[in-house]
């Protein structure tokens, strides 16, 4: 399906950017470790790396979902025919979408409060929290949008009777199927 391929392509780009961000963070931490050995330090690398991990996690979840990388227990699913598997997959995506939409909704007040109060971290860096929470919230919102669009695309495939395509889009792969 064209929509799912477009979402995958966009999310691969996002994943590359997140990977570059993680590599830059690792280089920053490594440089700080070297500087510590020389009697100096940037300071705050633990704080900054924590922010980077929060942002990377929120943005990386949509990529992982579209690559079928989220863990799912498929004991009942694996014992069904194509229609049954598709319906279990759809139920799983509905629950995931609902959960992520709720998380995104709950993230907004955190960012809104930081913006309203000009909040800063209670650390020596005094990082403006909105600078971190903005991309973090955007990642959860992105994941919610991707989950809802993927669910709708899968529902369309199921309604058209295209169960194999639905399984390829939102299915779960048993461990024995992925190990070669």
C-alpha positions as a Markdown table, in Angstrom:
| # | Residue | x | y | z |
|---|---|---|---|---|
| 1 | Unk | 0.0 | 0.0 | 0.0 |
| 2 | Unk | 1.3 | 3.4 | -1.0 |
| 3 | Unk | 0.6 | 5.1 | 2.3 |
| 4 | Unk | 2.5 | 2.5 | 4.3 |
| 5 | Unk | 5.5 | 2.7 | 2.0 |
| 6 | Unk | 5.5 | 6.5 | 2.3 |
| 7 | Unk | 5.3 | 6.3 | 6.1 |
| 8 | Unk | 8.2 | 3.7 | 6.1 |
| 9 | Unk | 10.3 | 5.9 | 3.9 |
| 10 | Unk | 9.7 | 9.0 | 6.0 |
| 11 | Unk | 10.4 | 7.1 | 9.2 |
| 12 | Unk | 13.6 | 5.7 | 7.9 |
| 13 | Unk | 14.8 | 9.3 | 7.4 |
| 14 | Unk | 13.7 | 10.1 | 10.9 |
| 15 | Unk | 15.6 | 7.0 | 12.2 |
| 16 | Unk | 18.7 | 8.2 | 10.4 |
| 17 | Unk | 18.5 | 11.6 | 12.0 |
| 18 | Unk | 17.9 | 10.0 | 15.4 |
| 19 | Unk | 20.9 | 7.8 | 14.8 |
| 20 | Unk | 23.1 | 10.8 | 14.0 |
| 21 | Unk | 21.8 | 12.5 | 17.1 |
| 22 | Unk | 22.8 | 9.5 | 19.2 |
| 23 | Unk | 26.2 | 9.2 | 17.6 |
| 24 | Unk | 26.8 | 13.0 | 18.3 |
| 25 | Unk | 25.8 | 12.4 | 21.9 |
| 26 | Unk | 28.1 | 9.4 | 22.2 |
| 27 | Unk | 31.0 | 11.5 | 20.7 |
| 28 | Unk | 30.2 | 14.3 | 23.2 |
| 29 | Unk | 30.3 | 11.9 | 26.1 |
| 30 | Unk | 33.5 | 10.3 | 24.9 |
| 31 | Unk | 35.1 | 13.7 | 24.5 |
| 32 | Unk | 34.1 | 14.6 | 28.0 |
| 33 | Unk | 35.6 | 11.4 | 29.3 |
| 34 | Unk | 38.9 | 12.2 | 27.6 |
| 35 | Unk | 38.8 | 15.7 | 29.0 |
| 36 | Unk | 38.3 | 14.3 | 32.5 |
| 37 | Unk | 41.5 | 12.3 | 32.1 |
| 38 | Unk | 43.2 | 15.6 | 31.3 |
| 39 | Unk | 41.8 | 17.4 | 34.4 |
| 40 | Unk | 38.9 | 19.2 | 32.7 |
| 41 | Unk | 35.3 | 18.5 | 31.8 |
| 42 | Unk | 32.3 | 19.9 | 29.9 |
| 43 | Unk | 30.0 | 18.9 | 32.8 |
| 44 | Unk | 26.4 | 17.9 | 32.3 |
| 45 | Unk | 27.0 | 15.1 | 29.9 |
| 46 | Unk | 24.8 | 12.8 | 32.0 |
| 47 | Unk | 22.0 | 15.4 | 31.8 |
| 48 | Unk | 22.4 | 16.0 | 28.1 |
| 49 | Unk | 22.6 | 12.3 | 27.3 |
| 50 | Unk | 19.4 | 11.7 | 29.3 |
| 51 | Unk | 17.6 | 14.3 | 27.2 |
| 52 | Unk | 18.9 | 12.8 | 24.0 |
| 53 | Unk | 17.7 | 9.4 | 25.0 |
| 54 | Unk | 14.2 | 10.7 | 25.8 |
| 55 | Unk | 14.0 | 12.4 | 22.5 |
| 56 | Unk | 15.5 | 9.4 | 20.6 |
| 57 | Unk | 13.0 | 7.0 | 22.2 |
| 58 | Unk | 9.9 | 9.1 | 21.4 |
| 59 | Unk | 11.0 | 9.5 | 17.8 |
| 60 | Unk | 12.2 | 6.0 | 17.4 |
| 61 | Unk | 9.0 | 4.3 | 18.4 |
| 62 | Unk | 7.2 | 5.0 | 15.1 |
| 63 | Unk | 10.1 | 3.6 | 13.1 |
| 64 | Unk | 10.1 | 0.5 | 15.3 |
| 65 | Unk | 6.3 | 0.0 | 14.9 |
| 66 | Unk | 6.5 | 0.3 | 11.1 |
| 67 | Unk | 9.4 | -2.2 | 11.0 |
| 68 | Unk | 7.3 | -4.6 | 13.1 |
| 69 | Unk | 9.9 | -4.4 | 15.9 |
| 70 | Unk | 7.7 | -4.0 | 18.9 |
| 71 | Unk | 7.4 | -7.0 | 21.1 |
| 72 | Unk | 4.1 | -8.8 | 20.9 |
| 73 | Unk | 3.0 | -12.1 | 22.5 |
| 74 | Unk | 1.2 | -13.9 | 19.7 |
| 75 | Unk | 0.3 | -17.2 | 21.2 |
| 76 | Unk | -3.4 | -17.0 | 20.2 |
| 77 | Unk | -2.7 | -15.1 | 17.0 |
| 78 | Unk | -0.4 | -17.8 | 15.6 |
| 79 | Unk | -3.1 | -20.5 | 15.9 |
| 80 | Unk | -5.5 | -18.6 | 13.6 |
| 81 | Unk | -6.1 | -18.5 | 9.9 |
| 82 | Unk | -5.4 | -15.3 | 7.9 |
| 83 | Unk | -8.6 | -13.5 | 8.9 |
| 84 | Unk | -8.1 | -14.3 | 12.6 |
| 85 | Unk | -4.5 | -13.2 | 12.5 |
| 86 | Unk | -5.4 | -10.0 | 10.8 |
| 87 | Unk | -8.1 | -9.3 | 13.4 |
| 88 | Unk | -5.7 | -9.9 | 16.2 |
| 89 | Unk | -3.2 | -7.6 | 14.5 |
| 90 | Unk | -5.8 | -4.9 | 14.1 |
| 91 | Unk | -6.8 | -5.2 | 17.8 |
| 92 | Unk | -3.2 | -4.9 | 18.7 |
| 93 | Unk | -2.8 | -1.8 | 16.6 |
| 94 | Unk | -6.1 | -0.3 | 18.0 |
| 95 | Unk | -4.8 | -0.7 | 21.5 |
| 96 | Unk | -1.3 | 0.6 | 20.6 |
| 97 | Unk | -2.9 | 3.6 | 18.8 |
| 98 | Unk | -5.2 | 4.4 | 21.7 |
| 99 | Unk | -2.3 | 4.1 | 24.2 |
| 100 | Unk | 0.0 | 6.3 | 22.2 |
| 101 | Unk | -2.7 | 8.9 | 21.6 |
| 102 | Unk | -3.3 | 9.1 | 25.3 |
| 103 | Unk | 0.5 | 9.4 | 26.0 |
| 104 | Unk | 0.8 | 12.2 | 23.4 |
| 105 | Unk | -2.3 | 14.0 | 25.0 |
| 106 | Unk | -0.7 | 13.7 | 28.4 |
| 107 | Unk | 2.7 | 14.9 | 27.2 |
| 108 | Unk | 1.3 | 18.2 | 26.0 |
| 109 | Unk | 0.5 | 19.7 | 29.5 |
| 110 | Unk | 4.1 | 18.9 | 30.6 |
| 111 | Unk | 5.4 | 21.0 | 27.7 |
| 112 | Unk | 2.7 | 23.7 | 28.1 |
| 113 | Unk | 3.6 | 24.2 | 31.7 |
| 114 | Unk | 7.3 | 24.5 | 30.9 |
| 115 | Unk | 6.5 | 27.1 | 28.2 |
| 116 | Unk | 4.1 | 29.0 | 30.5 |
| 117 | Unk | 6.6 | 29.1 | 33.4 |
| 118 | Unk | 9.8 | 29.3 | 31.5 |
| 119 | Unk | 10.9 | 26.3 | 33.5 |
| 120 | Unk | 14.5 | 25.2 | 33.7 |
| 121 | Unk | 16.1 | 22.1 | 34.9 |
| 122 | Unk | 17.1 | 22.0 | 38.5 |
| 123 | Unk | 20.7 | 21.3 | 37.6 |
| 124 | Unk | 23.9 | 23.3 | 37.1 |
| 125 | Unk | 23.1 | 23.6 | 33.4 |
| 126 | Unk | 19.6 | 25.1 | 34.1 |
| 127 | Unk | 18.5 | 23.8 | 30.7 |
| 128 | Unk | 15.3 | 25.4 | 29.5 |
| 129 | Unk | 12.9 | 22.4 | 29.7 |
| 130 | Unk | 10.9 | 23.4 | 26.7 |
| 131 | Unk | 14.0 | 22.9 | 24.5 |
| 132 | Unk | 14.0 | 19.3 | 25.5 |
| 133 | Unk | 10.3 | 18.7 | 26.0 |
| 134 | Unk | 9.4 | 20.2 | 22.6 |
| 135 | Unk | 11.2 | 17.6 | 20.5 |
| 136 | Unk | 10.2 | 14.9 | 23.1 |
| 137 | Unk | 6.5 | 15.8 | 22.7 |
| 138 | Unk | 6.8 | 16.0 | 18.9 |
| 139 | Unk | 8.2 | 12.5 | 18.9 |
| 140 | Unk | 5.2 | 11.1 | 20.8 |
| 141 | Unk | 2.8 | 13.1 | 18.6 |
| 142 | Unk | 4.5 | 11.7 | 15.5 |
| 143 | Unk | 4.2 | 8.2 | 16.9 |
| 144 | Unk | 0.5 | 8.7 | 17.6 |
| 145 | Unk | -0.1 | 10.0 | 14.1 |
| 146 | Unk | 1.9 | 7.1 | 12.6 |
| 147 | Unk | 0.1 | 4.5 | 14.7 |
| 148 | Unk | -3.4 | 5.9 | 13.7 |
| 149 | Unk | -2.5 | 6.1 | 10.0 |
| 150 | Unk | -1.1 | 2.6 | 10.0 |
| 151 | Unk | -4.1 | 1.3 | 11.8 |
| 152 | Unk | -6.4 | 2.9 | 9.3 |
| 153 | Unk | -4.4 | 1.6 | 6.4 |
| 154 | Unk | -4.5 | -1.9 | 7.9 |
| 155 | Unk | -8.2 | -1.7 | 8.4 |
| 156 | Unk | -8.6 | -0.8 | 4.8 |
| 157 | Unk | -6.6 | -3.8 | 3.7 |
| 158 | Unk | -8.6 | -6.1 | 6.0 |
| 159 | Unk | -11.9 | -4.8 | 4.7 |
| 160 | Unk | -10.7 | -5.4 | 1.1 |
| 161 | Unk | -9.8 | -9.0 | 2.1 |
| 162 | Unk | -6.0 | -8.4 | 1.6 |
| 163 | Unk | -5.0 | -10.3 | 4.7 |
| 164 | Unk | -1.4 | -11.1 | 3.6 |
| 165 | Unk | -0.8 | -7.4 | 3.0 |
| 166 | Unk | -2.3 | -6.5 | 6.3 |
| 167 | Unk | -0.1 | -9.0 | 8.0 |
| 168 | Unk | 3.0 | -7.6 | 6.3 |
| 169 | Unk | 2.0 | -4.1 | 7.5 |
| 170 | Unk | 1.0 | -4.8 | 11.1 |
| 171 | Unk | 1.6 | -8.4 | 11.8 |
| 172 | Unk | 3.9 | -10.1 | 14.3 |
| 173 | Unk | 6.6 | -12.4 | 13.2 |
| 174 | Unk | 7.2 | -15.5 | 15.4 |
| 175 | Unk | 10.8 | -15.9 | 16.6 |
| 176 | Unk | 11.3 | -19.0 | 14.5 |
| 177 | Unk | 10.3 | -17.1 | 11.3 |
| 178 | Unk | 12.9 | -14.4 | 11.9 |
| 179 | Unk | 15.8 | -16.6 | 12.9 |
| 180 | Unk | 17.7 | -17.9 | 9.9 |
